[in-house]
Amino acid sequence: MMKRRLLSLTLAASVLLPLAVRAADQATPDEAKAMAIKAAEYLKSVGPDKALPEFNAKDGPWHDRDLFVAVIDSKGVMVAHGSNPGLIGRNVLELKDVEGKPFNREWVSVPDAGWVTFKWRNLQTNAIEPKTCYVIHVGDDYVGVGAYVKS
């Protein structure tokens, strides 16, 4: 009886512990907002020629777990993307989430700063999950950082 209980507890821990570790590796919306504010301030202070390549780098201060910086210009062209460099230079206004929402249209309509929410594939879990991005309008650009929302 004791061996069965120990086996059950061990099995439960082996299933639940990786889920807890994975959840701990995911950033929160508050952390995304803080990084977006920091990135917007950096873009303002050093300009796009210096900031955008740094936002695109796979390592460094603009990556934290599943957080990264993305920047869309006022015409809808992705000018920086810390996770998918293939999007850089492409017009992404019509890019839609799995429910057909053209969420980048919301990005470029943010007057000063605000949240844009959509559903996207989480690279850590490979599941479609709600994601919320804090977007800040800086000159002709929109700086955003997003986090997956725990349901």
N, C-alpha and C positions, 0 to 999 in steps of 0.2 A: 504494500500500500504506500509506504514511504517512498519507495523507488519510483512508483508511478507519479506521485505528486511532484517529486523532484524533476522527473522527466518532463512533466507538463509545464512546470515553471521555466525550465531551461528552454523548451520549445517556444513558449510565449515570449520570453526575453529575446530569443534569436529572431523572432518575427518583428517585435515591436521596437527593439533598439535601433535597427537600421532606419526605420521610419522616423524615429525621434532625431537621429543624427541628420538625416536628410532634411527634416523640417528646420533644424537648427542652422543648416547651411544656407537656408533661404532667407533673404533679406526682407525687411518689413517695408510697408509703404512710407513710414516715417523716415527710415534710412534712405529710401529712394528720393524723397523730398529733400533731405539734407544734402545728398550728393548733387541733385539737380541745381539747388541754390548755389552750391560751391562751384559747379561747372559754369553756371551762368555768370557768376562773378569773375571767374577766371577768363572766360571768353571776352567779357567787357574789358578786363584789365590788360590782357596781352594781345587781343585781336585774333581773328580767325586763322591767319597764316601760322601762328604758333600753336593755338589751342586745338584746332581740328585734327592735325596729325597725332597729337597726344591723346585725344579722345579715341582715335582709331586704334591705338596701340593695344595689343592683347594683354600687356602687363602694365603695371604702374598704378598711380593713384586713382585712375578713372575706372578701375575694375575692383569689385568687392563681392566675392561669392557670385551671385547671379545678377548683380547690378553692373550696368555699363551706361555710358552716355550715348545718346543719339541726337543728331541735329538735322532739322529739315529747314530749308530756306523758304522764303515767302511764296515762291513759285511751286513748292511741293517737291523740290529735289532734295534727296538725302545727301547731305554734305559730310556727315560723320555717322559712323555706326560701329560701336565697340564690339559687337558680336558677329555681324554679318557684313564683311567688306564688299560683298557682291551687290549690296544695295546702294553703295555710294555712287553718285552720279545719275541715279535713276529717279524719275518722277514717281513718287509713291502715293500721290493723292488718291488714286483709285484702288490701292492695296486694301483688301478686305479681310476681316477676321472670319472665323468659321461660320458665323451667323450672317455674313454678308454686310457687315458694318464697315464703311470706309472710314476707319478711325483716324487716319492721318488728316482728313478734312477737319476733324475736330481740333487736332494739334494746331493747324494754321489759322484757326479761328479763336484761339485763346487770346483775350485782349492783353492781359498782363501775366497772369499765372493761374494755373488751375489743373484739375485732374481730368484725365481722359481714360476711360475704362473700356476694355475689349477682351475678347477671349483669344488666347494664343497658346501654342504648344510650348510647354515648359521643358527646356532642354535637360533638366535634371531628372524629371519624372517621366518624360515623354508623353504626358497626358495634356489634353486641352484644359486649360484652367483660366479663370478670370485674372486679368492683369490690369493694374492701374498705374498710369504714368503721370508724374508731376511734370508739367510743361511750363516753361518760362519763356516769354517773348523778349528777345534781346535784339534790338535793331531789326535787321531783315531776317533773323533766324529764330527758330523755336528749339530750345534745348529741353530734352526730356530724359528722365530716368524712371524706370518702372520696376514694380515688384509684383509678384504673384500674391493674390489675396487668398488667405486661408479660408476655406468655407466651413 
